């Protein structure tokens, strides 16, 4: 009977250890996944910022076409003013 008690204690100890280890391991995997997700989001934001910087600092177009629609993303008020100023100066 003493062997049976020792065997049950060993079984319950192993079960308890297994449950505790499983919870700890699950927690560590969840933290690792959260860190990776945060890193992916950060890299995505960084990529968007770099694209915006590249678009902002890219050289201006040197074509003679002047966009006069203020809703157009290529609209440049200074360029429109210069264009009309040059037209007005040439008319006189």
DABEL-V16051 format. One record per helix or strand. SS is the DSSP state (2 for helix, 1 for strand). FROM is the first residue (numbers start at 1). LEN is the number of residues. Records with the same first field share a line. If there is no record, write none. Layout:
SS=FROM-LEN / FROM-LEN
//
This chain:
2=2-56 / 77-15
//
